[in-house]
C-alpha cells in the first residue's frame, strides 16, 4: 500500500503487476471504489462497454483512474501515453496487469519514461511474520490458498487455479499453445526446480524442439509463474555456468504440481531442499529489492545461490535447509572469488550466529523482516 501510494505521487502511470488472484484488485480498491466511474474492470462487460470509445470514456475523468486486467486491452496503451502527457495533468492512472511489460511489448514501447511498475505477488513472509513460515512455505502466497480453512481446501484451490490459468487466462493473452502442452512443461519445470536450465533435455522429454521450450519458458516467466535467475560470470580464470536457474515462483503451486498436499508430504519429498531454496530466494528478492540479482556457479562445483548488488555492495546469500549450517569450501571460494562484502547463510531456524569474518547465519524470517 505504501509503495503504491508513493509511486502514484511521483509517476503519471503506475502498474501493479503480478499473477492473477495475488491481491492486486483488493489493493486497487483501497484507492478507488469498484462502483466509481474511475474504475474499469476489463473482465466486466459493463466496463468493456464503457470503453467502446476509450478516448471519450477516459479523457473527461479526473483524479485517479484504475484499469484492471490491462493485458486484455493492449490497444489502450497509446491512448494512456497521450492522456498522461497532458499539461496540466487532470488524472493519473493505476493499471493492474497479470503479464510483464516485456510480454506486453506495446506497453513498454508506448509508456517508456512514464510507467512505474510495482510487483505484487500475494502475501510475503515479511507481511505474515515468522510464525507463519511453515504454512506460507507449504501453501504459497496466493491469499485464497494461504487463508483456506484446511490443507485439503488450500490444495484443491491451487489445483483449480492451475487448470483455470492454463485453460482461460493464457488464451486471453492471445497465446495459442495448447493447455495440455503447457501443463506438461510446467510439471517438468517443477521437477527441475532449482536446477540449471537445460533446453535440450526438456525438449527431448517433451518431444519438441529447443526453440519451443524456450518460448514456453519465456511465456511462463512473463506471466509470473516461473523465475529465470540469470548467471553471474566474470574473468576469474575458471569455467563458469552461463545458463539460468529456473524456479516455480510460488511454492504453493510448486507443491501442487509435485502432488504435495501436507507438511508431512513436503518433509518427506525428495525436492524438499530445492523447494526451500526457491522459497527463500523469492522471499529475499521481494524483501531486499536488490538492484540486480544473479546466481553463480563454476564447473568445478563452487556455487552461490544468490549474488545481490545493492547500493554498490556485493551481497552473497546461501539458502540452507539445515538445523545448524556450517561454513563450506564453496562458501569460502565464493567469498574470495566474488569479493563479497558480506555472505548471509539463510536457514529456517531461529538463532543468528557468525560463521567467519563477513559470514553470518541468519533466520529467513529475521532477514526479510528487517527490510
KEKE-3310 file (N, C-alpha, C; in steps of 0.2 Angstrom, whole numbers, plus 5000, padded with zeros to 4 digits):
npx = (5004:5009:5020:5013:5006:5016:5022:5012:5012:5023:5023:5015:5009:5006:5010:5003:5009:5007:5004:4987:4974:4982:4980:4980:4968:4961:4970:4970:4957:4957:4961:4952:4935:4925:4913:4915:4915:4928:4934:4939:4935:4942:4937:4924:4908:4901:4911:4919:4910:4909:4921:4921:4922:4936:4944:4934:4928:4938:4945:4938:4938:4944:4957:4962:4963:4958:4963:4959:4966:4973:4980:4971:4967:4978:4978:4975:4986:4993:4984:4984:4997:4995:4986:4992:5002:4996:4995:4990:4990:4976:4973:4979:4985:4982:4986:4982:4990:4992:5003:5020:5028:5037:5031:5019:5023:5019:5015:5028:5034:5025:5023:5036:5047:5036:5030:5029:5033:5026:5029:5017:5014:5006:5004:5018:5032:5037:5026:5018:5025:5036:5030:5021:5029:5031:5018:5016:5026:5022:5009:5010:5009:4997:4983:4970:4974:4982:4974:4965:4953:4957:4971:4968:4958:4965:4974:4965:4961:4972:4975:4964:4966:4978:4972:4962:4970:4978:4969:4960:4966:4979:4975:4968:4978:4981:4988:4991:4996:4993:4984:4987:5000:5007:5004:5011:5024:5025:5024:5036:5046:5044:5049:5062:5065:5075:5086:5099:5095:5091:5089:5089:5088:5075:5067:5069:5062:5049:5047:5048:5056:5071:5069:5055:5053:5060:5052:5040:5046:5049:5036:5030:5037:5035:5022:5023:5024:5035:5052:5067:5083:5097:5114:5129:5144:5162:5179:5188:5197:5191:5180:5164:5146:5134:5121:5103:5096:5081:5065:5049:5039:5030:5028:5017:5011:5021:5021:5008:5010:5019:5012:5011:5003:5003:5011:5018:5020:5028:5040:5045:5048:5058:5061:5062:5073:5076:5064:5064:5075:5070:5059:5065:5074:5064:5057:5068:5071:5060:5059:5072:5073:5084:5096:5102:5101:5108:5113:5128:5140:5153:5161:5168:5162:5160:5148:5135:5120:5113:5118:5119:5117:5117:5115:5128:5135:5141:5132:5132:5121:5117:5106:5101:5093:5094:5098:5108:5118:5134:5151:5156:5168:5164:5157:5168:5176:5167:5166:5179:5182:5172:5173:5165:5155:5148:5142:5127:5120:5106:5093:5080:5079:5080:5090:5103:5120:5138:5149:5161:5173:5164:5154:5138:5125:5108:5091:5078:5066:5069:5079:5071:5061:5068:5070)
npy = (4994:5006:5008:5009:5020:5030:5029:5033:5047:5052:5047:5047:5036:5021:5004:4990:4974:4957:4939:4932:4933:4937:4948:4961:4968:4970:4978:4989:4994:5000:5012:5017:5015:5001:5004:5016:5029:5030:5018:5004:4988:4976:4963:4964:4966:4978:4988:4985:4989:5003:5007:5006:5017:5023:5035:5044:5040:5040:5053:5064:5061:5064:5065:5049:5035:5019:5004:4988:4972:4975:4969:4963:4973:4979:4988:5000:5006:5016:5027:5030:5035:5047:5053:5054:5063:5076:5093:5106:5091:5081:5069:5054:5037:5020:5005:4988:4972:4956:4951:4953:4969:4966:4955:4961:4970:4982:4990:4993:5000:5011:5018:5021:5029:5035:5025:5017:5003:4991:4976:4964:4950:4942:4937:4940:4933:4943:4951:4942:4936:4927:4916:4911:4905:4891:4887:4896:4893:4880:4882:4893:4910:4915:4923:4917:4903:4903:4907:4897:4886:4873:4861:4853:4860:4871:4865:4860:4872:4877:4867:4869:4882:4881:4874:4883:4894:4889:4885:4896:4909:4910:4909:4921:4930:4930:4919:4904:4891:4874:4870:4858:4855:4865:4862:4850:4855:4864:4855:4848:4858:4860:4848:4851:4861:4874:4870:4870:4877:4867:4866:4857:4845:4846:4848:4836:4827:4832:4830:4840:4854:4864:4878:4879:4875:4885:4896:4892:4894:4907:4913:4908:4914:4927:4928:4928:4915:4907:4909:4915:4914:4923:4919:4924:4929:4932:4937:4925:4916:4903:4890:4894:4893:4897:4897:4900:4898:4889:4892:4888:4900:4902:4893:4886:4883:4875:4864:4859:4855:4845:4836:4837:4838:4841:4846:4835:4827:4836:4837:4824:4823:4821:4833:4843:4850:4858:4865:4873:4881:4888:4895:4903:4911:4918:4925:4933:4941:4948:4955:4962:4969:4970:4979:4972:4954:4938:4921:4911:4899:4887:4876:4868:4865:4875:4886:4899:4903:4916:4931:4947:4964:4979:4995:4998:4987:4970:4957:4941:4926:4911:4898:4887:4872:4867:4862:4868:4877:4876:4882:4881:4874:4879:4891:4898:4899:4907:4918:4923:4923:4931:4943:4947:4958:4954:4939:4930:4916:4908:4901:4890:4891:4899:4906:4918:4918:4920:4913:4915:4928:4941:4932:4926:4917:4918:4918:4915:4922:4933:4940:4944:4952:4963:4972)
npz = (5000:5004:4995:4983:4985:4986:4974:4966:4968:4962:4949:4933:4927:4935:4937:4944:4945:4943:4946:4943:4955:4966:4974:4968:4964:4976:4983:4974:4975:4987:4984:4974:4973:4968:4962:4956:4943:4939:4939:4930:4926:4916:4914:4916:4908:4908:4910:4899:4889:4892:4887:4874:4866:4869:4871:4873:4884:4894:4894:4900:4913:4930:4943:4951:4940:4938:4930:4927:4924:4912:4902:4894:4885:4876:4867:4873:4878:4869:4870:4883:4885:4878:4886:4898:4896:4896:4900:4911:4922:4923:4928:4935:4932:4938:4933:4932:4930:4923:4917:4911:4907:4896:4890:4886:4874:4868:4878:4885:4875:4872:4884:4889:4900:4907:4915:4930:4938:4950:4958:4963:4972:4980:4997:5007:5017:5025:5028:5035:5046:5057:5063:5054:5044:5040:5036:5026:5017:5013:5007:4999:4992:4987:4992:4994:4994:5005:5016:5016:5024:5028:5025:5014:5008:5004:4995:4985:4980:4974:4964:4956:4952:4944:4933:4928:4925:4914:4905:4903:4907:4900:4886:4885:4883:4870:4867:4859:4862:4866:4881:4887:4883:4889:4902:4904:4902:4913:4923:4921:4923:4937:4942:4939:4947:4954:4947:4935:4919:4906:4890:4880:4886:4891:4880:4873:4882:4881:4868:4858:4849:4854:4853:4855:4868:4874:4871:4878:4891:4892:4890:4902:4912:4909:4913:4927:4933:4933:4938:4930:4935:4932:4927:4935:4928:4927:4923:4930:4928:4928:4923:4921:4925:4913:4910:4915:4931:4935:4943:4950:4954:4965:4979:4984:4972:4966:4975:4972:4959:4961:4968:4982:4997:5010:5026:5030:5019:5012:5020:5018:5005:4990:4984:4994:4999:4987:4986:4998:4995:4984:4989:4999:4991:4983:4993:4999:4988:4986:4998:4999:4987:4977:4967:4956:4953:4954:4951:4955:4948:4946:4935:4942:4954:4964:4971:4972:4979:4978:4971:4975:4970:4978:4982:4978:4984:4986:4989:4996:4996:5004:5004:5015:5020:5035:5052:5058:5050:5042:5039:5022:5010:4997:5000:5005:4994:4985:4993:4992:4978:4972:4979:4990:5000:5010:5017:5018:5026:5025:5034:5040:5054:5071:5077:5076:5071:5070:5057:5051:5047:5039:5036:5041:5049:5047:5052:5040:5042:5050:5042:5031:5038:5043:5033)
capx = (5000:5014:5024:5009:5004:5022:5023:5006:5013:5028:5023:5009:5006:5009:5007:5003:5010:5008:4999:4980:4972:4988:4978:4980:4962:4960:4974:4967:4950:4958:4962:4946:4929:4924:4907:4916:4916:4935:4936:4937:4937:4941:4933:4917:4905:4899:4917:4921:4905:4910:4927:4920:4926:4940:4945:4928:4927:4944:4948:4935:4939:4949:4959:4965:4959:4960:4961:4961:4967:4975:4983:4965:4966:4984:4977:4974:4992:4995:4980:4986:5003:4993:4982:4997:5006:4993:4998:4991:4988:4970:4972:4984:4982:4984:4984:4983:4991:4994:5008:5025:5029:5041:5026:5015:5028:5016:5015:5034:5035:5021:5024:5043:5048:5030:5027:5032:5030:5027:5027:5013:5014:5002:5007:5025:5033:5038:5019:5015:5028:5040:5026:5018:5033:5029:5011:5017:5031:5018:5003:5012:5007:4991:4979:4965:4977:4985:4969:4960:4952:4961:4976:4964:4955:4971:4977:4960:4961:4978:4974:4959:4970:4982:4968:4959:4976:4980:4963:4957:4970:4984:4972:4966:4983:4982:4993:4988:4999:4988:4984:4990:5007:5010:5004:5017:5030:5025:5026:5043:5050:5043:5054:5069:5065:5081:5092:5102:5091:5094:5084:5090:5085:5067:5065:5069:5057:5043:5046:5048:5062:5073:5066:5048:5053:5062:5046:5036:5049:5048:5029:5028:5041:5031:5015:5025:5024:5042:5058:5073:5088:5102:5120:5134:5151:5167:5185:5191:5201:5188:5174:5158:5140:5131:5114:5100:5092:5074:5061:5042:5040:5026:5030:5011:5009:5026:5019:5003:5012:5023:5007:5012:4997:5003:5018:5022:5022:5034:5046:5047:5048:5065:5063:5061:5078:5075:5058:5066:5079:5066:5055:5070:5076:5058:5056:5073:5071:5054:5060:5078:5073:5091:5097:5102:5101:5111:5117:5135:5142:5158:5160:5172:5157:5158:5142:5132:5113:5111:5123:5114:5120:5113:5119:5136:5138:5140:5130:5130:5116:5116:5100:5102:5088:5098:5097:5114:5123:5141:5155:5158:5173:5161:5156:5175:5178:5163:5168:5185:5182:5167:5175:5159:5156:5146:5139:5122:5118:5099:5090:5073:5079:5078:5095:5108:5126:5143:5152:5168:5173:5159:5149:5134:5119:5103:5085:5075:5061:5073:5082:5066:5058:5072:5070)
capy = (5000:5012:5008:5011:5027:5034:5029:5037:5054:5054:5045:5048:5029:5016:4997:4984:4968:4951:4934:4933:4931:4939:4954:4967:4971:4972:4984:4995:4996:5004:5019:5019:5010:4997:5006:5023:5029:5030:5011:5000:4981:4973:4957:4966:4968:4985:4992:4985:4993:5010:5008:5005:5023:5024:5042:5048:5037:5042:5059:5069:5059:5067:5061:5043:5031:5012:5000:4982:4967:4979:4965:4961:4978:4982:4994:5006:5010:5023:5032:5032:5039:5054:5056:5055:5069:5082:5098:5102:5084:5081:5062:5049:5030:5014:4999:4981:4968:4949:4949:4958:4973:4963:4951:4966:4974:4988:4994:4996:5005:5017:5021:5022:5035:5037:5020:5014:4996:4988:4969:4962:4943:4939:4938:4939:4931:4949:4953:4937:4935:4921:4910:4909:4902:4884:4887:4900:4889:4874:4884:4899:4917:4917:4924:4912:4897:4904:4908:4892:4883:4867:4860:4850:4866:4875:4861:4860:4879:4878:4863:4873:4888:4878:4872:4889:4898:4887:4885:4903:4915:4911:4911:4928:4934:4928:4913:4898:4885:4870:4870:4851:4855:4870:4859:4846:4859:4866:4849:4846:4863:4858:4843:4854:4867:4875:4867:4874:4876:4863:4866:4851:4839:4847:4847:4828:4824:4834:4829:4846:4857:4868:4885:4878:4875:4892:4900:4891:4896:4915:4914:4907:4919:4933:4929:4927:4908:4904:4914:4913:4918:4923:4918:4929:4927:4937:4934:4923:4910:4897:4889:4896:4891:4903:4896:4902:4893:4890:4890:4889:4906:4901:4886:4883:4880:4870:4858:4856:4852:4839:4832:4838:4841:4842:4847:4829:4826:4840:4835:4818:4823:4822:4840:4847:4855:4863:4869:4878:4886:4893:4899:4908:4915:4923:4930:4938:4946:4953:4960:4966:4973:4972:4982:4966:4948:4933:4915:4910:4893:4885:4869:4864:4864:4880:4890:4903:4903:4922:4936:4953:4970:4984:5001:4997:4982:4964:4953:4934:4923:4904:4895:4880:4869:4863:4865:4872:4877:4877:4885:4875:4876:4883:4897:4901:4901:4912:4924:4926:4925:4936:4949:4949:4962:4950:4932:4928:4909:4909:4894:4890:4891:4905:4909:4921:4917:4921:4908:4918:4935:4943:4926:4925:4913:4922:4915:4919:4927:4939:4943:4948:4957:4968:4976)
capz = (5000:5005:4989:4978:4987:4985:4967:4962:4969:4958:4942:4929:4926:4939:4935:4949:4941:4947:4944:4945:4962:4970:4978:4965:4964:4983:4984:4970:4978:4993:4981:4970:4974:4962:4958:4954:4936:4938:4940:4924:4926:4909:4914:4917:4902:4908:4909:4892:4885:4893:4884:4867:4863:4875:4872:4875:4891:4899:4894:4904:4920:4934:4949:4950:4936:4939:4924:4930:4919:4907:4897:4889:4880:4875:4862:4877:4880:4866:4872:4890:4884:4876:4892:4904:4894:4896:4905:4917:4922:4927:4930:4935:4930:4941:4929:4935:4925:4925:4912:4912:4901:4891:4886:4883:4871:4866:4884:4886:4869:4872:4890:4891:4904:4910:4918:4936:4940:4957:4959:4969:4971:4986:5004:5009:5024:5029:5030:5039:5052:5057:5065:5048:5039:5038:5032:5020:5013:5010:5004:4995:4994:4985:4998:4995:4996:5012:5021:5016:5031:5029:5020:5009:5004:5000:4989:4980:4977:4969:4958:4951:4949:4938:4927:4925:4922:4908:4900:4902:4907:4895:4879:4884:4881:4863:4866:4856:4864:4870:4888:4889:4882:4894:4909:4904:4903:4919:4928:4920:4927:4944:4944:4938:4951:4957:4944:4929:4913:4900:4885:4876:4890:4892:4873:4872:4887:4879:4861:4854:4848:4859:4852:4858:4876:4876:4870:4884:4897:4892:4892:4909:4915:4908:4917:4934:4936:4933:4938:4927:4939:4927:4930:4935:4927:4926:4921:4936:4926:4930:4919:4925:4922:4909:4909:4921:4935:4935:4949:4950:4959:4971:4982:4984:4965:4965:4978:4969:4953:4963:4972:4989:4999:5018:5028:5031:5012:5010:5023:5015:4997:4988:4982:4999:4999:4982:4987:5002:4992:4979:4994:5002:4985:4982:4999:4999:4982:4987:5004:4999:4981:4975:4960:4952:4957:4950:4955:4952:4949:4942:4933:4947:4959:4968:4969:4977:4977:4976:4972:4975:4970:4981:4984:4977:4988:4984:4995:4994:5000:5003:5007:5018:5025:5040:5059:5060:5044:5044:5033:5017:5005:4992:5003:5005:4987:4983:4996:4989:4970:4970:4983:4993:5006:5016:5015:5023:5026:5027:5035:5043:5061:5074:5080:5072:5073:5065:5055:5050:5045:5034:5035:5046:5048:5048:5050:5034:5044:5053:5036:5027:5042:5044:5027)
cpx = (5004:5018:5020:5007:5010:5023:5018:5008:5018:5028:5016:5005:5009:5005:5008:5003:5011:5003:4992:4979:4978:4986:4978:4974:4960:4963:4971:4961:4951:4959:4955:4941:4927:4918:4908:4917:4923:4938:4934:4940:4936:4939:4926:4914:4903:4905:4919:4916:4907:4917:4927:4923:4930:4942:4940:4926:4932:4946:4944:4936:4945:4951:4963:4960:4962:4958:4963:4961:4969:4977:4977:4964:4973:4983:4976:4980:4994:4990:4982:4992:5000:4990:4987:5002:5003:4996:4992:4988:4982:4969:4978:4981:4986:4982:4986:4984:4994:4999:5013:5025:5032:5036:5021:5019:5025:5016:5022:5036:5031:5022:5031:5044:5042:5028:5032:5029:5031:5025:5023:5012:5011:5006:5014:5026:5034:5031:5016:5018:5031:5035:5022:5022:5032:5023:5012:5021:5026:5013:5005:5009:5001:4986:4973:4967:4979:4980:4964:4959:4956:4967:4973:4961:4960:4973:4972:4960:4966:4978:4969:4962:4974:4978:4965:4965:4978:4975:4960:4961:4975:4980:4970:4972:4985:4986:4989:4991:4993:4989:4988:4997:5010:5010:5010:5023:5031:5027:5034:5048:5049:5048:5061:5070:5072:5087:5094:5097:5094:5089:5084:5086:5077:5064:5064:5063:5050:5042:5045:5055:5064:5070:5059:5049:5056:5056:5041:5039:5048:5041:5028:5032:5037:5025:5017:5024:5031:5047:5064:5079:5094:5109:5125:5141:5155:5173:5189:5196:5198:5182:5168:5151:5137:5124:5110:5098:5085:5070:5054:5041:5036:5026:5023:5009:5015:5023:5013:5005:5016:5018:5008:5006:4997:5010:5022:5024:5028:5040:5049:5049:5055:5066:5062:5066:5078:5069:5060:5070:5075:5062:5059:5072:5070:5057:5061:5073:5065:5056:5066:5077:5080:5091:5098:5103:5103:5112:5124:5137:5148:5157:5164:5168:5156:5152:5139:5124:5110:5117:5119:5119:5115:5117:5126:5139:5137:5138:5128:5125:5116:5110:5101:5096:5092:5097:5102:5119:5130:5145:5157:5164:5170:5159:5163:5177:5174:5165:5174:5185:5178:5168:5168:5160:5153:5142:5134:5120:5111:5096:5083:5073:5078:5084:5100:5115:5131:5146:5160:5167:5169:5154:5145:5128:5113:5096:5081:5070:5064:5076:5077:5062:5062:5073:5063)
cpy = (5006:5013:5011:5018:5032:5034:5033:5045:5056:5052:5046:5041:5024:5009:4993:4978:4962:4946:4936:4930:4932:4945:4960:4971:4974:4978:4990:4998:5000:5011:5022:5013:5007:5000:5014:5023:5029:5023:5007:4993:4978:4966:4958:4969:4975:4989:4991:4989:5000:5012:5007:5011:5025:5031:5046:5046:5040:5049:5064:5067:5063:5063:5054:5038:5024:5008:4993:4977:4970:4975:4962:4967:4982:4988:5001:5010:5016:5028:5034:5036:5046:5057:5058:5061:5076:5087:5104:5095:5083:5074:5058:5042:5025:5009:4993:4976:4961:4947:4955:4963:4970:4958:4956:4972:4981:4993:4997:5001:5011:5021:5022:5029:5038:5032:5018:5008:4994:4981:4968:4954:4940:4941:4936:4937:4938:4952:4949:4936:4928:4915:4907:4905:4896:4883:4891:4896:4883:4877:4890:4905:4919:4918:4919:4905:4897:4904:4902:4888:4877:4866:4857:4855:4870:4871:4861:4867:4879:4873:4866:4879:4886:4877:4878:4893:4896:4887:4891:4909:4916:4912:4918:4933:4933:4923:4907:4891:4881:4870:4863:4852:4860:4866:4854:4849:4861:4861:4848:4852:4862:4853:4846:4860:4868:4872:4872:4872:4872:4862:4860:4845:4840:4846:4839:4825:4826:4833:4835:4849:4862:4875:4885:4879:4882:4897:4899:4894:4904:4917:4914:4911:4926:4934:4927:4920:4905:4910:4911:4917:4918:4922:4924:4926:4932:4933:4932:4917:4903:4896:4890:4894:4897:4902:4898:4896:4894:4888:4892:4894:4905:4894:4882:4879:4874:4864:4855:4852:4845:4834:4832:4842:4843:4843:4840:4826:4830:4838:4828:4817:4824:4829:4845:4853:4860:4868:4875:4883:4891:4897:4904:4913:4920:4928:4935:4943:4951:4958:4965:4971:4975:4976:4977:4960:4942:4926:4914:4902:4891:4878:4864:4862:4869:4884:4894:4904:4910:4927:4943:4959:4975:4989:5001:4992:4975:4959:4946:4931:4915:4902:4888:4878:4864:4866:4869:4873:4879:4880:4880:4878:4880:4890:4901:4904:4907:4919:4928:4928:4930:4943:4951:4953:4959:4944:4930:4921:4909:4902:4895:4891:4898:4908:4912:4920:4918:4914:4909:4925:4936:4937:4926:4921:4917:4918:4919:4924:4933:4943:4948:4953:4963:4973:4979)
cpz = (5000:4998:4984:4979:4985:4977:4963:4963:4964:4951:4939:4929:4931:4938:4941:4945:4945:4944:4946:4952:4967:4975:4975:4965:4971:4985:4980:4973:4985:4991:4978:4971:4968:4958:4956:4946:4934:4938:4934:4926:4919:4909:4915:4911:4902:4907:4902:4887:4886:4889:4876:4863:4869:4876:4875:4883:4896:4899:4899:4912:4924:4940:4947:4946:4937:4933:4926:4924:4912:4901:4892:4884:4879:4870:4866:4878:4876:4868:4879:4890:4882:4883:4898:4902:4894:4902:4905:4917:4926:4930:4930:4934:4935:4937:4932:4929:4927:4920:4912:4906:4895:4887:4883:4879:4870:4872:4885:4881:4870:4878:4893:4894:4908:4915:4924:4938:4947:4957:4964:4968:4977:4992:5004:5016:5028:5031:5035:5046:5053:5059:5059:5043:5036:5034:5026:5015:5009:5005:4998:4997:4991:4991:4999:4996:5003:5017:5021:5023:5033:5023:5013:5004:5000:4994:4983:4976:4972:4963:4953:4948:4943:4932:4924:4922:4915:4903:4899:4902:4901:4888:4879:4883:4873:4862:4864:4858:4868:4877:4891:4888:4887:4901:4909:4905:4910:4924:4927:4924:4934:4946:4943:4942:4955:4954:4938:4923:4908:4895:4881:4879:4890:4885:4871:4876:4884:4871:4856:4853:4854:4859:4855:4865:4878:4876:4876:4890:4897:4893:4899:4914:4915:4911:4925:4937:4937:4934:4935:4931:4934:4931:4930:4933:4925:4925:4928:4934:4927:4925:4923:4921:4919:4907:4915:4925:4934:4941:4947:4956:4965:4973:4983:4977:4964:4968:4975:4963:4955:4967:4979:4992:5007:5020:5029:5024:5010:5013:5021:5008:4995:4985:4987:5000:4993:4983:4992:4999:4988:4984:4997:4997:4984:4987:5000:4994:4983:4993:5002:4993:4979:4968:4955:4956:4952:4954:4952:4953:4944:4940:4938:4953:4964:4966:4974:4975:4975:4977:4970:4975:4973:4984:4984:4981:4985:4990:4992:4999:4998:5007:5009:5022:5029:5047:5061:5055:5046:5038:5029:5013:4999:4994:5003:4998:4984:4986:4993:4982:4968:4974:4986:4999:5012:5013:5020:5021:5029:5028:5039:5051:5064:5077:5075:5075:5068:5063:5054:5048:5039:5033:5042:5044:5051:5047:5044:5037:5047:5047:5033:5031:5043:5038:5026)
residu = (UNK:UNK:UNK:UNK:UNK:UNK:UNK:UNK:UNK:UNK:UNK:UNK:UNK:UNK:UNK:UNK:UNK:UNK:UNK:UNK:UNK:UNK:UNK:UNK:UNK:UNK:UNK:UNK:UNK:UNK:UNK:UNK:UNK:UNK:UNK:UNK:UNK:UNK:UNK:UNK:UNK:UNK:UNK:UNK:UNK:UNK:UNK:UNK:UNK:UNK:UNK:UNK:UNK:UNK:UNK:UNK:UNK:UNK:UNK:UNK:UNK:UNK:UNK:UNK:UNK:UNK:UNK:UNK:UNK:UNK:UNK:UNK:UNK:UNK:UNK:UNK:UNK:UNK:UNK:UNK:UNK:UNK:UNK:UNK:UNK:UNK:UNK:UNK:UNK:UNK:UNK:UNK:UNK:UNK:UNK:UNK:UNK:UNK:UNK:UNK:UNK:UNK:UNK:UNK:UNK:UNK:UNK:UNK:UNK:UNK:UNK:UNK:UNK:UNK:UNK:UNK:UNK:UNK:UNK:UNK:UNK:UNK:UNK:UNK:UNK:UNK:UNK:UNK:UNK:UNK:UNK:UNK:UNK:UNK:UNK:UNK:UNK:UNK:UNK:UNK:UNK:UNK:UNK:UNK:UNK:UNK:UNK:UNK:UNK:UNK:UNK:UNK:UNK:UNK:UNK:UNK:UNK:UNK:UNK:UNK:UNK:UNK:UNK:UNK:UNK:UNK:UNK:UNK:UNK:UNK:UNK:UNK:UNK:UNK:UNK:UNK:UNK:UNK:UNK:UNK:UNK:UNK:UNK:UNK:UNK:UNK:UNK:UNK:UNK:UNK:UNK:UNK:UNK:UNK:UNK:UNK:UNK:UNK:UNK:UNK:UNK:UNK:UNK:UNK:UNK:UNK:UNK:UNK:UNK:UNK:UNK:UNK:UNK:UNK:UNK:UNK:UNK:UNK:UNK:UNK:UNK:UNK:UNK:UNK:UNK:UNK:UNK:UNK:UNK:UNK:UNK:UNK:UNK:UNK:UNK:UNK:UNK:UNK:UNK:UNK:UNK:UNK:UNK:UNK:UNK:UNK:UNK:UNK:UNK:UNK:UNK:UNK:UNK:UNK:UNK:UNK:UNK:UNK:UNK:UNK:UNK:UNK:UNK:UNK:UNK:UNK:UNK:UNK:UNK:UNK:UNK:UNK:UNK:UNK:UNK:UNK:UNK:UNK:UNK:UNK:UNK:UNK:UNK:UNK:UNK:UNK:UNK:UNK:UNK:UNK:UNK:UNK:UNK:UNK:UNK:UNK:UNK:UNK:UNK:UNK:UNK:UNK:UNK:UNK:UNK:UNK:UNK:UNK:UNK:UNK:UNK:UNK:UNK:UNK:UNK:UNK:UNK:UNK:UNK:UNK:UNK:UNK:UNK:UNK:UNK:UNK:UNK:UNK:UNK:UNK:UNK:UNK:UNK:UNK:UNK:UNK:UNK:UNK:UNK:UNK:UNK:UNK:UNK:UNK:UNK:UNK:UNK:UNK:UNK:UNK:UNK:UNK:UNK:UNK:UNK:UNK:UNK:UNK:UNK:UNK:UNK:UNK:UNK:UNK:UNK:UNK:UNK:UNK:UNK:UNK:UNK)
# end
